[in-house]
């Protein structure tokens, strides 16, 4: 069958891909938790993060630490602006209006990127010390891969601590349960929503950098598919749940890599189709996902 | 302390409050009684800022707060323990209480208030790190009141605190409400249990379909034939 090194290699690939999905899924899931909005524009923040990184690398020759941090900040900022301009005016509107608006925002950002940045794909070259490979027999991975996984783990731990332990983190969870009751606690709900967008978009920004570093190629529509897949990941984990988004991200990473790695090569082209088949299956068997609770709606 | 003047509140096109004028003075316990749908809960939600009146004004300590957002009203000392408890079921008892003190920063004062709440409701201390959703109905009610007290309110609004509680607990609860009031907190109480409410109140308002039907001294209302017949089941 398959050799141990081969299986190990697939494992490593799955963890890398899963890390990126997890980071994107967290933002999507947190926003859904509070606003019941599936933010279709979330994937486009990933694209913005990647382009920001590209310009820092090529034009400003910035050190890689800067190239990691600035796209986070830019991503977070764009997320906050989108919330303020597009979603906040719809706070009292039906949820479906919000959903359609997020589609419009996504198209707006993508087309703006085509106009401003040109639709032409660009090469994304990372500094040589990051693209250096390590070989252990038939197994290999690059420094950037290690960085992706470590950074994801650190960000998830920091975020979990924040949400669990700090007063503002508790307020975020409270707001996800009930906006009205949160008001009665003296919580400025708009600020909490803004913060949620900032955090989620910040993670999407850095995920964009990771995605670009891994694949070496970026273009204005690059965020669309990862955004959709992050949605699948958060549904698998239970949309609205932070650990759910992380677990869902890794499950999706594993499913996708294993599908390509262990099934006949002719099927590889159906990789994305398989992901959405997985979504359909989860929705049929356990629509609330692994960590999700059955919906208690406020009216 | 609190004054509503001709407050009208709409749910869409339905006029839920048809011009309410009422007053709560510092240090009082004031009750709102009335049948379901009379507008008691709507009144409290309007005072805390979850609903905004279409007409009329709300004054708090002389300041017009009609258009101030709810979270700022909490900072001014208005706390609301809402109908149906509305505790955060996914959060622990401790987290619920901490959120009650969301706008306060003095750590030692918060701790001492939390100790005071545990002395009022020892059950909460026993369940401190349990998810609030696992509490019994009575415990959840204690948590909702405790959480509102954590805001260190000057005006505490309680919406149906006795709902669903065993009679013995109701007695205890009303004793606690009286003791909170004696410590200097003004209380606006909405109750189905009109008898109990009137017995601890100084004054009361009887609501009927969005208007104030009768108002006056609580003791007098307890003797009022109309109130007796309609609300006290005598």
Interface residues (C-beta under 8 A of the other chain):
Chain A: X167 X170 X171 X173 X174 X177 X178 X180 X181 X182 X183 X184 X185 X186 X187 X188 X189 X293
Chain B: X48 X49 X50 X69 X70 X71 X74 X75 X79 X80 X82 X86 X87 X88 X89 X90 X91 X95 X98 X99 X100 X102 X103 X147 X148 X151
